[in-house]
Amino acid sequence: MEPDHIDPDRPQLVIVEDDPAFARTLARSFEKRGYAVRQAASPEALEALLAAQDFAYAVVDLKLGTASGLTCVHMLHERDPDTRIVVLTGFASIATAVEAIKLGAAHYLAKPANTDDIEEAFGRHAGDPTVPLEGRKSSIKTVEWEYIHTTLAECDFNISEAARRLGMHRRTLARKLEKRQLN
């Protein structure tokens, strides 16, 4: 799926995703829309791609195995602040959404997101003041999850360090994370 040469006439897109099937499906869909697509499954793989080229667009999964996609957002934005970066995640967290935007992401989407959603997010350059405010109050479980996720993000998703900061046993935190996936 990786092209041998870079076609400068097509919009350059990098997909940073550790699920090969999802990355392949997304890549095919964007290629059909005229994008020149490259793939990376880790921050290290992205770094190697960035050594050779710049990208106008990027789709970054928040959780890449044990690595944080936020590292990739930072790398992409540092390389070219004009890169339109969309972060995808299986569980949308306020903490990681805020960090992704601070680090240079244009948008943050919860999975499942399709090519239409992502392409629309690439085109959004301003916030939407008409987005309705939710009237529902957060549950104790949601507040707990947000606190755990904020701590995890602060620790760059290091579970041992997050457990220490949260004052809980590592296995207890691991069990909580198994119940509510991060990716």
N, C-alpha and C positions, 0 to 999 in steps of 0.2 A: 504494500500500500504506500510505502515511502517513495516519492519520485526521486529519480537520479539527478534531475536538474530542477531549478526553481524557475517557474514561469512568471516573469515580472508583470505580465498583463492581467494576471488574476489576483484577487485579494488573497493575501497570505494569512492563513489561519493555523494556529497550533491548538491541538486538543491534548490537555494534560489529564489523563484518566488511567487508573490502574486496572479497570475492568476491560479486558481486551475485546470482548464481544460488544459492549456498549460503545467503546471508542471506535471500533470498526464500523458499526452501524451509523454513528454520528458522522464519522468521516465520509462515508459513502453519500450520505444525505447532503452534506455541505458541498462535496465535489459535484454532485448533480446540479447544485445551484451556482456553480462556477468558481468556487473557492479552490485555491491550491492548499491542500491540507497536509500537515505533518503531525506526528503523534509522539507523545512522551508519556511514560508511565511513572516517572519519579522526578523530583527536583534535579537530580544529577543528569538525567536524560534531557530535561529541558535546558539545563546549562550548556550541554553539548550542542543542542540545536541553536541556542542563542549565540554561540561562538561563531556560527556560520551565517546567520541571517536574522533579520528583524521580522516581526509579525504585526500586521495591522489589527488582527483579531486573535483572541484567545478564549478558550473554554477551559476552566480549571475546576476539577473536582476538589472539594474541600478536604477530603480524607484520602490520602494516597498510601494505603497500607499503614505503616507506622509513621509516615511523614505527614506534614500539614501542607495543604494546598495554599495556605496563606504565604508560605515561603515562596512559592511559584508566582503568586500575585506580586509580591514585593520585587522579585527578580525581573519580571516582565515590565513592571512600571519603572524600575530603575533603568532598564535598558532603553525603553522608549515610553515616555509619559503619555503619548498619544494612542498607544495600543488600547483597543476597546476590549476589556476583560470582563467576562461573565463567569461568576462562581456558581457551581452546582453543588447541591448537598441533599442527602436523603432526609436530614432533619434540620429545618431552618431554625437557627438560634439567633437571638438578638445580638449576643456578644460577638459571634463570628461574622454576622452581617455587617456590624459596625466596623469591625477590624478590617474586613475585606474592602469596604468602601474607603476607609482611611488609607489603606495600602495601595489604592489605585484602581480597584475594580469599578466598572461602570454599573454593574448590576449583580444581583444575588438572587438565584432562583432555586426553589425547592424542587427536587426530583419527584415525580417524573416530569421532565421538561423536554419538549421536542424541538426540532430545528426551527420551527416557526417562532416559538417562544424565545429561543436564544437569539435568533436574527432580529426580532423585535427589540430585545434588550440591547443589542449592539447599537441600534438606532436611537435609543433614548439618551438624550443629553441633559435632561433636566428632570427634577423631581415632579411629582404630580400632587398638587395641593388639594385635589378633589378626592383623593383616596379616602374612603370612609373609615372613620375611627371605630374600632371594635368596642362594643358596649359590654362585652363579657369580661369579667374579672378573672385574673389568673388564679388557677388552683394552687394549692400548696405543692403538689407534685410538679407543676410547671415551673413555679418559682425555684424549687429545689434543682430541677434540671437546668434551668438557666444559670444558676449559681455554679453548678458542677461544670457546665460547658464553658462558662467564663473562665473559671480556674484552669480548665484544660487548655483553653486557648492561650492563657497567660504563660502556661508551662510548655507551649509548643507541642501539645498533645502527649507529653510524657506522663504516663499514668502513675508511675511511682511518685514523682514530684507532686502531681496534683493531689494524690491521696494524702501525702504528708501535709500539704497546705490546707486540705479540707479537714484534717484531723481524723481520718478514717483509715482502716486497714486497706491495703492495696486490693486484696481479693474482694472486699465489700464494694469498692468502687468498680472493679472489673465486672462484678455481677450486675450492678446498676447499669453499666454501659451495655452489657449484653441484652438487657431488657429493652433498651431504647438506643438503637444504632445511631452512630454519628455520621456515617457516609451519606 
